[in-house]
Amino acid sequence: MQFNPWMIVLVIIGIIILILLFVYFFQERFIFHPEKLAKDFQFRYKNQVVEEYNIEIKKGVKINGLHFKTSNPKGVVYYLKGNSKSIKGWGKFAVDFTLHGWDVIMIDYRGFGKSTGKRNLKDMHADVQKVYDEIKKNVEEKYIIIYGRSLGTGFATKLASLNNPRLLILVCPYYSILKNIQRYIPLASLSLVVKYSMPTFKWLKYVSCPIKIIHGTNDKTIPFNTSLKLSKIKPNLTRLYPIIDGGHKNIHNFESYHRALKEILNSKLPETIDKEKTSLGFKRNKQSQQ
């Protein structure tokens, strides 16, 4: 039995086309895992003072969020969450910041929780910026920290690149969603059909504030090596905190994660190194090497 090489080529091309069509039409199901909440759902958190708010984007589109309050805040942490559930569950992480005297603003993306509106990347970025603009009405940017976790790291990085916050904190960031998808489907042509490429590495180039990256070394969803690469983009502004054995979903269960957060949240800016008082810039001559 003879095989027609052109037939094999056509079969391969057909398979690739089917894969691309599948990715194009079903990518949102893989990227977003929303939990919807009833309009009358009441948010309650133990030992936390919290206020619910809604921001009207346009008719039929509103962004729902929570403001966790402290008595004498140092500033505000704008928390951009991951791709699953709603702020109903993510709200429990606010304590990690209010503990250190920082207010927390969290939002649900379109279609998550009580937020409404059809999702697309352009509008989602605009929503995130709109909330930031609302925060700026009451808080100077030098007291605003942008925090992104997992999916939220892309939105956080783009937001920081267009504004001047105090800090950018990225927890388990991806190089780009496109690159992450290509780990499983190694096709260069995926770039033609992925609507949420989220190139964090490109946006990071334009961030001018200090950048703190926290990542578990045992992260199977977004490999730790991703953060190593990201940390080299703006090395003079970036510090990487590896959480030994930390995974993607359980990183907050490691004490080292909380030590890193405590150090970051209580640090004073600017963080500069005095060249005259350290070995920075020292060069070893041939004599000293013997």
BALOBA-1460 file (C-alpha; in Angstrom, 3 decimals):
// residues 290
<rec num="1" residu="m" x="0.000" y="0.000" z="0.000"/>
<rec num="2" residu="q" x="1.439" y="3.329" z="-1.092"/>
<rec num="3" residu="f" x="1.032" y="6.531" z="0.878"/>
<rec num="4" residu="n" x="0.473" y="9.768" z="-0.986"/>
<rec num="5" residu="p" x="2.757" y="12.369" z="0.682"/>
<rec num="6" residu="w" x="0.410" y="15.171" z="-0.349"/>
<rec num="7" residu="m" x="-2.471" y="13.409" z="1.363"/>
<rec num="8" residu="i" x="-0.422" y="13.217" z="4.577"/>
<rec num="9" residu="v" x="0.353" y="16.927" z="4.324"/>
<rec num="10" residu="l" x="-3.334" y="17.742" z="3.804"/>
<rec num="11" residu="v" x="-4.302" y="15.623" z="6.832"/>
<rec num="12" residu="i" x="-1.728" y="17.416" z="9.005"/>
<rec num="13" residu="i" x="-2.940" y="20.822" z="7.799"/>
<rec num="14" residu="g" x="-6.527" y="19.772" z="8.486"/>
<rec num="15" residu="i" x="-5.655" y="18.709" z="12.036"/>
<rec num="16" residu="i" x="-3.885" y="22.021" z="12.672"/>
<rec num="17" residu="i" x="-6.868" y="23.966" z="11.372"/>
<rec num="18" residu="l" x="-9.218" y="21.995" z="13.634"/>
<rec num="19" residu="i" x="-6.970" y="22.697" z="16.644"/>
<rec num="20" residu="l" x="-6.879" y="26.423" z="15.827"/>
<rec num="21" residu="l" x="-10.665" y="26.556" z="15.445"/>
<rec num="22" residu="f" x="-11.093" y="24.726" z="18.745"/>
<rec num="23" residu="v" x="-8.774" y="27.174" z="20.542"/>
<rec num="24" residu="y" x="-10.475" y="30.190" z="18.950"/>
<rec num="25" residu="f" x="-14.013" y="29.221" z="19.933"/>
<rec num="26" residu="f" x="-13.359" y="27.574" z="23.315"/>
<rec num="27" residu="q" x="-10.424" y="29.557" z="24.770"/>
<rec num="28" residu="e" x="-12.603" y="31.530" z="27.184"/>
<rec num="29" residu="r" x="-13.770" y="28.297" z="28.807"/>
<rec num="30" residu="f" x="-10.157" y="27.405" z="29.544"/>
<rec num="31" residu="i" x="-8.986" y="30.880" z="30.595"/>
<rec num="32" residu="f" x="-11.949" y="32.026" z="32.696"/>
<rec num="33" residu="h" x="-13.734" y="30.022" z="35.385"/>
<rec num="34" residu="p" x="-16.241" y="32.510" z="36.827"/>
<rec num="35" residu="e" x="-18.581" y="32.092" z="39.755"/>
<rec num="36" residu="k" x="-21.747" y="34.168" z="39.494"/>
<rec num="37" residu="l" x="-23.377" y="35.648" z="42.593"/>
<rec num="38" residu="a" x="-26.979" y="36.690" z="43.175"/>
<rec num="39" residu="k" x="-27.622" y="40.441" z="43.226"/>
<rec num="40" residu="d" x="-28.646" y="40.269" z="46.873"/>
<rec num="41" residu="f" x="-25.661" y="38.199" z="48.022"/>
<rec num="42" residu="q" x="-24.160" y="39.625" z="51.219"/>
<rec num="43" residu="f" x="-20.367" y="39.603" z="51.679"/>
<rec num="44" residu="r" x="-19.258" y="38.808" z="55.225"/>
<rec num="45" residu="y" x="-15.727" y="38.327" z="56.544"/>
<rec num="46" residu="k" x="-14.709" y="37.638" z="60.111"/>
<rec num="47" residu="n" x="-12.885" y="40.496" z="61.844"/>
<rec num="48" residu="q" x="-12.836" y="42.584" z="58.652"/>
<rec num="49" residu="v" x="-14.483" y="45.926" z="57.950"/>
<rec num="50" residu="v" x="-15.684" y="45.739" z="54.368"/>
<rec num="51" residu="e" x="-17.832" y="47.868" z="52.098"/>
<rec num="52" residu="e" x="-19.315" y="46.721" z="48.793"/>
<rec num="53" residu="y" x="-19.376" y="49.098" z="45.830"/>
<rec num="54" residu="n" x="-20.411" y="49.150" z="42.172"/>
<rec num="55" residu="i" x="-18.898" y="51.179" z="39.363"/>
<rec num="56" residu="e" x="-21.129" y="51.781" z="36.354"/>
<rec num="57" residu="i" x="-19.053" y="51.482" z="33.188"/>
<rec num="58" residu="k" x="-21.968" y="51.985" z="30.792"/>
<rec num="59" residu="k" x="-25.547" y="50.852" z="30.508"/>
<rec num="60" residu="g" x="-25.681" y="47.152" z="31.296"/>
<rec num="61" residu="v" x="-22.071" y="46.970" z="32.452"/>
<rec num="62" residu="k" x="-21.015" y="47.352" z="36.066"/>
<rec num="63" residu="i" x="-17.954" y="46.304" z="38.016"/>
<rec num="64" residu="n" x="-18.630" y="45.017" z="41.506"/>
<rec num="65" residu="g" x="-15.969" y="45.192" z="44.177"/>
<rec num="66" residu="l" x="-15.076" y="45.235" z="47.848"/>
<rec num="67" residu="h" x="-13.210" y="47.786" z="49.945"/>
<rec num="68" residu="f" x="-11.568" y="46.291" z="53.029"/>
<rec num="69" residu="k" x="-10.840" y="49.109" z="55.485"/>
<rec num="70" residu="t" x="-8.312" y="49.701" z="58.238"/>
<rec num="71" residu="s" x="-8.535" y="52.394" z="60.906"/>
<rec num="72" residu="n" x="-5.443" y="54.359" z="59.845"/>
<rec num="73" residu="p" x="-4.409" y="53.096" z="56.396"/>
<rec num="74" residu="k" x="-0.902" y="53.471" z="55.011"/>
<rec num="75" residu="g" x="-2.445" y="53.370" z="51.559"/>
<rec num="76" residu="v" x="-4.404" y="51.032" z="49.282"/>
<rec num="77" residu="v" x="-3.574" y="47.668" z="47.751"/>
<rec num="78" residu="y" x="-5.459" y="47.252" z="44.475"/>
<rec num="79" residu="y" x="-5.837" y="43.461" z="44.294"/>
<rec num="80" residu="l" x="-6.373" y="41.853" z="40.868"/>
<rec num="81" residu="k" x="-7.323" y="38.223" z="41.369"/>
<rec num="82" residu="g" x="-6.931" y="34.989" z="39.462"/>
<rec num="83" residu="n" x="-9.172" y="33.415" z="36.830"/>
<rec num="84" residu="s" x="-11.509" y="31.374" z="39.039"/>
<rec num="85" residu="k" x="-14.506" y="31.899" z="41.324"/>
<rec num="86" residu="s" x="-15.383" y="35.403" z="42.565"/>
<rec num="87" residu="i" x="-14.289" y="37.888" z="45.207"/>
<rec num="88" residu="k" x="-16.597" y="36.005" z="47.577"/>
<rec num="89" residu="g" x="-13.707" y="33.563" z="48.112"/>
<rec num="90" residu="w" x="-10.782" y="35.780" z="47.182"/>
<rec num="91" residu="g" x="-11.843" y="38.296" z="49.820"/>
<rec num="92" residu="k" x="-10.342" y="36.173" z="52.574"/>
<rec num="93" residu="f" x="-6.868" y="37.143" z="51.334"/>
<rec num="94" residu="a" x="-7.439" y="40.800" z="52.217"/>
<rec num="95" residu="v" x="-6.360" y="40.037" z="55.772"/>
<rec num="96" residu="d" x="-2.774" y="39.602" z="54.534"/>
<rec num="97" residu="f" x="-2.718" y="43.329" z="53.784"/>
<rec num="98" residu="t" x="-5.041" y="44.879" z="56.380"/>
<rec num="99" residu="l" x="-2.863" y="43.108" z="58.968"/>
<rec num="100" residu="h" x="-0.060" y="45.478" z="57.950"/>
<rec num="101" residu="g" x="-2.237" y="48.590" z="57.829"/>
<rec num="102" residu="w" x="-3.189" y="48.657" z="54.158"/>
<rec num="103" residu="d" x="-6.712" y="49.048" z="52.793"/>
<rec num="104" residu="v" x="-7.605" y="46.599" z="50.012"/>
<rec num="105" residu="i" x="-9.708" y="47.132" z="46.891"/>
<rec num="106" residu="m" x="-10.794" y="43.973" z="45.056"/>
<rec num="107" residu="i" x="-12.910" y="43.665" z="41.942"/>
<rec num="108" residu="d" x="-14.656" y="40.948" z="39.993"/>
<rec num="109" residu="y" x="-13.989" y="40.975" z="36.247"/>
<rec num="110" residu="r" x="-16.899" y="41.046" z="33.809"/>
<rec num="111" residu="g" x="-19.075" y="37.976" z="34.190"/>
<rec num="112" residu="f" x="-17.612" y="37.123" z="37.605"/>
<rec num="113" residu="g" x="-19.579" y="37.502" z="40.848"/>
<rec num="114" residu="k" x="-21.984" y="40.420" z="40.520"/>
<rec num="115" residu="s" x="-20.046" y="42.148" z="37.738"/>
<rec num="116" residu="t" x="-21.779" y="42.291" z="34.371"/>
<rec num="117" residu="g" x="-20.854" y="42.841" z="30.746"/>
<rec num="118" residu="k" x="-19.412" y="40.862" z="27.879"/>
<rec num="119" residu="r" x="-15.712" y="40.056" z="28.221"/>
<rec num="120" residu="n" x="-13.041" y="41.166" z="25.794"/>
<rec num="121" residu="l" x="-9.453" y="42.136" z="26.520"/>
<rec num="122" residu="k" x="-9.726" y="45.807" z="25.578"/>
<rec num="123" residu="d" x="-12.754" y="46.452" z="27.775"/>
<rec num="124" residu="m" x="-11.346" y="44.474" z="30.689"/>
<rec num="125" residu="h" x="-8.189" y="46.604" z="30.670"/>
<rec num="126" residu="a" x="-10.387" y="49.714" z="30.537"/>
<rec num="127" residu="d" x="-12.410" y="48.447" z="33.528"/>
<rec num="128" residu="v" x="-9.260" y="47.907" z="35.575"/>
<rec num="129" residu="q" x="-8.057" y="51.420" z="34.700"/>
<rec num="130" residu="k" x="-11.456" y="52.928" z="35.545"/>
<rec num="131" residu="v" x="-11.328" y="51.491" z="39.058"/>
<rec num="132" residu="y" x="-7.746" y="52.756" z="39.448"/>
<rec num="133" residu="d" x="-8.902" y="56.241" z="38.430"/>
<rec num="134" residu="e" x="-11.610" y="56.067" z="41.095"/>
<rec num="135" residu="i" x="-9.020" y="55.092" z="43.721"/>
<rec num="136" residu="k" x="-6.841" y="58.050" z="42.665"/>
<rec num="137" residu="k" x="-9.643" y="60.462" z="43.489"/>
<rec num="138" residu="n" x="-9.071" y="59.729" z="47.180"/>
<rec num="139" residu="v" x="-5.524" y="58.355" z="47.366"/>
<rec num="140" residu="e" x="-2.263" y="59.698" z="45.923"/>
<rec num="141" residu="e" x="-0.510" y="57.246" z="43.623"/>
<rec num="142" residu="k" x="2.525" y="57.085" z="45.911"/>
<rec num="143" residu="y" x="0.235" y="55.279" z="48.375"/>
<rec num="144" residu="i" x="-1.244" y="52.815" z="45.855"/>
<rec num="145" residu="i" x="0.173" y="49.301" z="45.467"/>
<rec num="146" residu="i" x="-0.955" y="47.216" z="42.495"/>
<rec num="147" residu="y" x="-1.068" y="43.512" z="43.327"/>
<rec num="148" residu="g" x="-1.781" y="40.813" z="40.745"/>
<rec num="149" residu="r" x="-2.036" y="37.063" z="41.246"/>
<rec num="150" residu="s" x="-2.009" y="34.521" z="38.415"/>
<rec num="151" residu="l" x="-4.395" y="35.841" z="35.710"/>
<rec num="152" residu="g" x="-4.407" y="39.205" z="37.470"/>
<rec num="153" residu="t" x="-0.657" y="39.683" z="36.961"/>
<rec num="154" residu="g" x="-1.161" y="40.604" z="33.307"/>
<rec num="155" residu="f" x="-3.797" y="43.201" z="34.128"/>
<rec num="156" residu="a" x="-1.660" y="44.492" z="37.006"/>
<rec num="157" residu="t" x="1.441" y="44.870" z="34.832"/>
<rec num="158" residu="k" x="-0.398" y="46.677" z="32.034"/>
<rec num="159" residu="l" x="-1.984" y="48.990" z="34.614"/>
<rec num="160" residu="a" x="1.370" y="49.757" z="36.268"/>
<rec num="161" residu="s" x="2.930" y="50.477" z="32.861"/>
<rec num="162" residu="l" x="0.358" y="53.232" z="32.245"/>
<rec num="163" residu="n" x="0.373" y="54.771" z="35.719"/>
<rec num="164" residu="n" x="2.735" y="55.625" z="38.578"/>
<rec num="165" residu="p" x="1.888" y="53.447" z="41.585"/>
<rec num="166" residu="r" x="4.100" y="52.962" z="44.617"/>
<rec num="167" residu="l" x="4.784" y="49.296" z="43.879"/>
<rec num="168" residu="l" x="3.859" y="46.456" z="41.568"/>
<rec num="169" residu="i" x="3.559" y="43.035" z="43.218"/>
<rec num="170" residu="l" x="3.213" y="39.999" z="40.937"/>
<rec num="171" residu="v" x="2.422" y="36.581" z="42.406"/>
<rec num="172" residu="c" x="2.817" y="33.557" z="40.100"/>
<rec num="173" residu="p" x="2.994" y="35.689" z="36.925"/>
<rec num="174" residu="y" x="2.988" y="34.330" z="33.383"/>
<rec num="175" residu="y" x="5.313" y="35.514" z="30.599"/>
<rec num="176" residu="s" x="2.222" y="35.665" z="28.412"/>
<rec num="177" residu="i" x="-0.944" y="33.582" z="28.276"/>
<rec num="178" residu="l" x="-0.061" y="32.727" z="24.681"/>
<rec num="179" residu="k" x="3.274" y="31.248" z="25.786"/>
<rec num="180" residu="n" x="1.540" y="29.290" z="28.528"/>
<rec num="181" residu="i" x="-0.956" y="27.805" z="26.063"/>
<rec num="182" residu="q" x="1.906" y="26.905" z="23.722"/>
<rec num="183" residu="r" x="3.357" y="24.707" z="26.480"/>
<rec num="184" residu="y" x="0.460" y="22.345" z="25.776"/>
<rec num="185" residu="i" x="-0.185" y="23.134" z="22.104"/>
<rec num="186" residu="p" x="3.219" y="23.949" z="20.530"/>
<rec num="187" residu="l" x="1.968" y="25.753" z="17.420"/>
<rec num="188" residu="a" x="3.416" y="29.111" z="16.355"/>
<rec num="189" residu="s" x="0.149" y="29.840" z="14.527"/>
<rec num="190" residu="l" x="-1.720" y="29.999" z="17.856"/>
<rec num="191" residu="s" x="-0.926" y="33.715" z="17.943"/>
<rec num="192" residu="l" x="-3.481" y="34.138" z="15.139"/>
<rec num="193" residu="v" x="-6.389" y="32.848" z="17.215"/>
<rec num="194" residu="v" x="-5.615" y="33.583" z="20.897"/>
<rec num="195" residu="k" x="-7.655" y="36.643" z="21.844"/>
<rec num="196" residu="y" x="-6.174" y="36.958" z="25.337"/>
<rec num="197" residu="s" x="-2.442" y="36.776" z="24.648"/>
<rec num="198" residu="m" x="-1.671" y="39.014" z="27.676"/>
<rec num="199" residu="p" x="2.037" y="39.718" z="26.961"/>
<rec num="200" residu="t" x="3.177" y="40.566" z="30.506"/>
<rec num="201" residu="f" x="6.805" y="40.620" z="29.353"/>
<rec num="202" residu="k" x="6.089" y="43.470" z="26.908"/>
<rec num="203" residu="w" x="4.186" y="45.611" z="29.404"/>
<rec num="204" residu="l" x="6.805" y="45.090" z="32.100"/>
<rec num="205" residu="k" x="9.322" y="47.032" z="29.990"/>
<rec num="206" residu="y" x="7.339" y="50.224" z="30.594"/>
<rec num="207" residu="v" x="6.863" y="49.878" z="34.357"/>
<rec num="208" residu="s" x="8.805" y="52.557" z="36.249"/>
<rec num="209" residu="c" x="7.975" y="51.661" z="39.868"/>
<rec num="210" residu="p" x="9.685" y="48.960" z="41.977"/>
<rec num="211" residu="i" x="8.611" y="45.441" z="40.953"/>
<rec num="212" residu="k" x="8.291" y="42.573" z="43.430"/>
<rec num="213" residu="i" x="7.775" y="39.062" z="42.069"/>
<rec num="214" residu="i" x="6.734" y="36.170" z="44.319"/>
<rec num="215" residu="h" x="6.618" y="32.685" z="42.829"/>
<rec num="216" residu="g" x="6.564" y="29.105" z="44.114"/>
<rec num="217" residu="t" x="9.381" y="26.873" z="42.905"/>
<rec num="218" residu="n" x="6.957" y="23.932" z="42.551"/>
<rec num="219" residu="d" x="4.341" y="25.761" z="40.475"/>
<rec num="220" residu="k" x="3.031" y="23.325" z="37.850"/>
<rec num="221" residu="t" x="0.578" y="25.758" z="36.238"/>
<rec num="222" residu="i" x="3.008" y="28.601" z="35.569"/>
<rec num="223" residu="p" x="6.615" y="27.421" z="35.977"/>
<rec num="224" residu="f" x="8.944" y="29.295" z="38.334"/>
<rec num="225" residu="n" x="11.307" y="29.822" z="35.391"/>
<rec num="226" residu="t" x="8.750" y="32.310" z="34.045"/>
<rec num="227" residu="s" x="9.501" y="34.664" z="36.922"/>
<rec num="228" residu="l" x="13.233" y="34.231" z="36.433"/>
<rec num="229" residu="k" x="12.824" y="35.480" z="32.869"/>
<rec num="230" residu="l" x="10.517" y="38.333" z="33.883"/>
<rec num="231" residu="s" x="12.912" y="39.463" z="36.613"/>
<rec num="232" residu="k" x="15.609" y="40.074" z="34.003"/>
<rec num="233" residu="i" x="13.519" y="42.564" z="32.019"/>
<rec num="234" residu="k" x="13.906" y="45.428" z="34.523"/>
<rec num="235" residu="p" x="16.595" y="44.008" z="36.847"/>
<rec num="236" residu="n" x="17.377" y="47.296" z="38.596"/>
<rec num="237" residu="l" x="13.732" y="47.686" z="39.646"/>
<rec num="238" residu="t" x="12.921" y="44.037" z="40.301"/>
<rec num="239" residu="r" x="13.309" y="41.689" z="43.232"/>
<rec num="240" residu="l" x="12.328" y="38.042" z="42.981"/>
<rec num="241" residu="y" x="11.121" y="36.134" z="46.058"/>
<rec num="242" residu="p" x="11.239" y="32.354" z="45.454"/>
<rec num="243" residu="i" x="8.880" y="30.396" z="47.708"/>
<rec num="244" residu="i" x="10.599" y="27.017" z="48.098"/>
<rec num="245" residu="d" x="8.196" y="24.146" z="47.275"/>
<rec num="246" residu="g" x="5.297" y="26.589" z="46.838"/>
<rec num="247" residu="g" x="2.698" y="25.668" z="44.227"/>
<rec num="248" residu="h" x="0.291" y="27.763" z="42.186"/>
<rec num="249" residu="k" x="-2.818" y="27.506" z="44.347"/>
<rec num="250" residu="n" x="-1.223" y="26.963" z="47.739"/>
<rec num="251" residu="i" x="1.510" y="29.618" z="47.782"/>
<rec num="252" residu="h" x="-0.313" y="31.494" z="50.561"/>
<rec num="253" residu="n" x="0.071" y="28.423" z="52.787"/>
<rec num="254" residu="f" x="3.826" y="28.977" z="53.070"/>
<rec num="255" residu="e" x="5.267" y="31.142" z="55.832"/>
<rec num="256" residu="s" x="7.947" y="32.398" z="53.437"/>
<rec num="257" residu="y" x="5.206" y="33.952" z="51.283"/>
<rec num="258" residu="h" x="3.910" y="35.917" z="54.261"/>
<rec num="259" residu="r" x="7.428" y="36.951" z="55.301"/>
<rec num="260" residu="a" x="7.998" y="38.263" z="51.779"/>
<rec num="261" residu="l" x="4.696" y="40.183" z="51.828"/>
<rec num="262" residu="k" x="5.484" y="41.659" z="55.248"/>
<rec num="263" residu="e" x="8.890" y="42.842" z="54.037"/>
<rec num="264" residu="i" x="7.416" y="44.339" z="50.862"/>
<rec num="265" residu="l" x="4.465" y="46.070" z="52.531"/>
<rec num="266" residu="n" x="6.603" y="47.572" z="55.297"/>
<rec num="267" residu="s" x="9.512" y="48.639" z="53.086"/>
<rec num="268" residu="k" x="10.348" y="52.297" z="52.681"/>
<rec num="269" residu="l" x="10.938" y="53.859" z="49.288"/>
<rec num="270" residu="p" x="13.156" y="54.521" z="47.476"/>
<rec num="271" residu="e" x="15.244" y="51.390" z="47.977"/>
<rec num="272" residu="t" x="18.724" y="52.492" z="46.938"/>
<rec num="273" residu="i" x="22.156" y="51.016" z="47.532"/>
<rec num="274" residu="d" x="24.990" y="53.345" z="48.514"/>
<rec num="275" residu="k" x="27.882" y="52.396" z="46.228"/>
<rec num="276" residu="e" x="30.382" y="54.126" z="48.513"/>
<rec num="277" residu="k" x="29.455" y="51.952" z="51.508"/>
<rec num="278" residu="t" x="29.220" y="48.551" z="49.800"/>
<rec num="279" residu="s" x="31.246" y="46.333" z="47.477"/>
<rec num="280" residu="l" x="28.998" y="47.279" z="44.564"/>
<rec num="281" residu="g" x="31.285" y="48.075" z="41.655"/>
<rec num="282" residu="f" x="34.376" y="46.446" z="43.146"/>
<rec num="283" residu="k" x="36.563" y="44.730" z="40.563"/>
<rec num="284" residu="r" x="38.973" y="41.947" z="41.381"/>
<rec num="285" residu="n" x="42.445" y="42.435" z="39.933"/>
<rec num="286" residu="k" x="44.807" y="39.624" z="39.026"/>
<rec num="287" residu="q" x="46.723" y="39.952" z="42.319"/>
<rec num="288" residu="s" x="43.587" y="39.579" z="44.463"/>
<rec num="289" residu="q" x="42.592" y="36.462" z="42.534"/>
<rec num="290" residu="q" x="45.755" y="34.571" z="43.538"/>
